[in-house]
Amino acid sequence: MAGQARNNNSLMSSLRVQRVRELLKREIGEVLRQELPVSEAGLVSVNDVEVAGDLQSAKVYVSVLGREDQQKQALRLLQEHRTRVQARIGRDLVLKYTPVLTFVLDHSIEKGNRVLQIIEELEQQDGDPPTSP
C-alpha cells in the first residue's frame, strides 16, 4: 500500500513537472518574441525547457535563426535580460516558485538539417532514391 502511494506521488510529481515545462516553454517563447528585437538577436525560438524536479530552476534551450554574430548577440541579450524574463514569468504564470532560468544555445535543428542535407546528397549521388521494401 505504501509503495503504491509512493508511485502515485512520483507520477503526480512528474506530471506536474511536465505541465510546468510546457507552460514555461510557451510563456518564455512569447516573452522573448516581445522583448528581443529580431534585428539585433535574429529569430529566437524556444526548443525545449528542462525543469528541475523541485521546479526552482529551468534550463531553456533556444535556437537562433540568423548569422553566427546574431546567435552570439542573442545569447548575450538573453543572459542580460534573464531577470526581466523571470519577472514576467512570475507575473504571468501562477507558480509556487518562479524558476531561475539558464539559457543554452541549442544547435540540434542545425544538426538535423545537416543530416537531411547529407542524405539528400547521397541520394543524388546514387541516382535514384532508395525504394521501400
Residue pairs with C-beta under 8 A, 6 or more apart in sequence:
13 53
16 55
17 51
17 53
17 55
20 51
20 55
20 95
20 99
21 49
21 50
21 51
21 58
23 93
24 49
24 51
24 58
24 60
24 89
24 93
24 99
25 46
25 48
25 49
27 88
27 89
27 92
27 93
28 46
28 49
28 60
28 85
28 89
28 101
29 45
29 46
31 85
31 88
31 89
31 92
32 44
32 46
32 62
32 78
32 85
33 44
35 81
35 84
35 85
35 88
36 44
36 74
36 77
36 78
36 81
40 70
40 73
40 74
40 77
41 64
41 66
41 70
41 73
41 74
41 77
41 78
42 64
42 65
42 66
42 67
42 70
42 71
42 73
42 74
43 64
43 65
43 66
44 62
44 63
44 64
44 74
44 78
45 62
45 63
45 64
45 65
46 60
46 61
46 62
47 61
47 62
47 63
47 106
47 108
47 109
48 60
48 61
48 106
49 58
49 59
49 60
49 61
50 58
50 59
50 61
51 57
51 58
51 99
52 58
52 99
54 97
55 95
55 96
55 97
55 99
56 97
56 99
56 100
57 99
57 100
57 101
57 102
58 99
58 100
58 101
58 102
59 101
59 102
59 104
60 101
60 102
60 103
60 104
61 104
61 106
61 108
62 74
62 75
62 78
62 103
62 104
62 105
62 106
63 105
63 106
63 107
63 108
63 109
63 110
64 70
64 71
64 74
64 75
64 105
66 74
71 105
74 105
75 103
75 105
78 85
78 103
79 103
82 101
82 103
85 101
86 98
86 99
86 100
86 101
87 98
89 95
89 98
89 99
89 101
90 98
123 129
123 130
